[in-house]
């Protein structure tokens, strides 16, 4: 063999050797101890790994190992306990040694790099979490024990002494609170701290010499009076008047009061179903509106006695009068006029009168409540 032939054979052998070395180097991508990634090479210290900063790992058939594709660049990942210095960050996503295609961040060992915004998903080819949705990265704090779930808010109404109570809060009235529940306001009738303590079990409780005979809740400003200096406290003033009615707005003095509302509707009476027509609720101040609210048809005011009224207002005085309506109605003084103008907490009926109301009559000028039959 001449000299030219021997040189050709040597060149082929050298090329094969270089190819084999390059292939072995490629196979070391993401292997501790360093290696080569496709179009670039990087040597890493013991305990570090060369990883793809862009591109991705190509799958391989054993005994080969995955390697980086030709679009990759490389970086050395630090040991888990040694975060990289600024400017030498490694991309991570949701797991230590994770991967974020659009950003690079290195986090302390007890932190985790997460996608923000965007989200993470498992990539079977890369065998790791990857960020999706144009993410950026940040370091999350260590994962600690989950925060305790907040205690569920106590349910309304609270049944106390056989009556149903609802919360009346800032800028609210008893009439509105009851109307939201499809009921009518009876008044502030719980003369103790029990209802307040149900809604605020951790609050302090005590008796005071100002405020209301009905139990109330204080929690400092913006309320004035006694409540301005009481934080998280249930209070009652046994020697006071109630000092609040169904139409009173309570935000000036109390954080909360607790209003008694009428029982659930409808009321079965003489084989018929009756609903409250409430002067204080513009969505229920006619018979037709009240029936429409429950998806029924208005029949009319057919309960010619105080029976239905007494169901909703068991503490009311009963009266047979010579004015008003033959259908039972409820009075509680102004702003109503006529028969109700001078009567407080009264269930009344006028047997000698006509009904004097139909399905479209607004009851608010004359009656606090009437009771309509719906079908």
Rosetta blueprint (number, residue, H / E / L):
1 X L
2 X L
3 X H
4 X H
5 X H
6 X H
7 X H
8 X H
9 X H
10 X H
11 X H
12 X H
13 X H
14 X H
15 X H
16 X H
17 X H
18 X H
19 X H
20 X H
21 X H
22 X H
23 X H
24 X H
25 X H
26 X H
27 X H
28 X L
29 X L
30 X L
31 X L
32 X E
33 X L
34 X L
35 X E
36 X E
37 X E
38 X L
39 X L
40 X E
41 X E
42 X E
43 X L
44 X L
45 X L
46 X L
47 X L
48 X L
49 X E
50 X E
51 X E
52 X E
53 X L
54 X L
55 X L
56 X L
57 X E
58 X E
59 X L
60 X L
61 X L
62 X L
63 X L
64 X L
65 X L
66 X L
67 X E
68 X E
69 X L
70 X L
71 X L
72 X L
73 X L
74 X E
75 X E
76 X E
77 X E
78 X L
79 X L
80 X L
81 X L
82 X L
83 X L
84 X L
85 X L
86 X L
87 X L
88 X L
89 X L
90 X L
91 X L
92 X L
93 X L
94 X L
95 X L
96 X L
97 X L
98 X L
99 X E
100 X L
101 X L
102 X L
103 X L
104 X L
105 X L
106 X L
107 X L
108 X L
109 X L
110 X L
111 X L
112 X E
113 X E
114 X E
115 X E
116 X L
117 X L
118 X L
119 X E
120 X E
121 X E
122 X E
123 X E
124 X L
125 X L
126 X L
127 X L
128 X E
129 X E
130 X E
131 X E
132 X E
133 X L
134 X L
135 X L
136 X L
137 X E
138 X E
139 X E
140 X E
141 X L
142 X L
143 X L
144 X L
145 X L
146 X L
147 X L
148 X L
149 X L
150 X L
151 X L
152 X L
153 X L
154 X L
155 X L
156 X L
157 X L
158 X E
159 X E
160 X E
161 X L
162 X L
163 X E
164 X E
165 X E
166 X E
167 X E
168 X E
169 X L
170 X L
171 X L
172 X L
173 X L
174 X H
175 X H
176 X H
177 X H
178 X H
179 X H
180 X H
181 X L
182 X L
183 X L
184 X L
185 X E
186 X E
187 X E
188 X L
189 X L
190 X L
191 X L
192 X L
193 X L
194 X H
195 X H
196 X H
197 X H
198 X H
199 X H
200 X L
201 X L
202 X L
203 X L
204 X E
205 X E
206 X E
207 X E
208 X L
209 X L
210 X L
211 X L
212 X L
213 X L
214 X L
215 X L
216 X E
217 X E
218 X E
219 X L
220 X L
221 X L
222 X L
223 X L
224 X L
225 X H
226 X H
227 X H
228 X H
229 X H
230 X L
231 X L
232 X L
233 X E
234 X E
235 X E
236 X E
237 X L
238 X L
239 X L
240 X L
241 X L
242 X L
243 X L
244 X L
245 X L
246 X L
247 X L
248 X L
249 X L
250 X L
251 X L
252 X L
253 X L
254 X L
255 X L
256 X E
257 X E
258 X E
259 X E
260 X E
261 X E
262 X L
263 X L
264 X L
265 X L
266 X L
267 X E
268 X E
269 X E
270 X L
271 X L
272 X E
273 X E
274 X E
275 X E
276 X E
277 X E
278 X E
279 X L
280 X L
281 X L
282 X L
283 X L
284 X L
285 X L
286 X L
287 X H
288 X H
289 X H
290 X H
291 X H
292 X H
293 X H
294 X L
295 X L
296 X L
297 X L
298 X E
299 X E
300 X E
301 X L
302 X L
303 X L
304 X L
305 X L
306 X L
307 X H
308 X H
309 X H
310 X H
311 X H
312 X H
313 X L
314 X L
315 X L
316 X L
317 X E
318 X E
319 X E
320 X E
321 X L
322 X L
323 X L
324 X L
325 X L
326 X L
327 X L
328 X L
329 X E
330 X E
331 X E
332 X L
333 X L
334 X L
335 X L
336 X L
337 X L
338 X H
339 X H
340 X H
341 X L
342 X L
343 X L
344 X L
345 X L
346 X E
347 X E
348 X E
349 X E
350 X L
351 X L
352 X L
353 X L
354 X L
355 X L
356 X L
357 X L
358 X L
359 X L
360 X L
361 X L
362 X L
363 X H
364 X H
365 X H
366 X L
367 X L
368 X L
369 X E
370 X E
371 X E
372 X E
373 X E
374 X E
375 X L
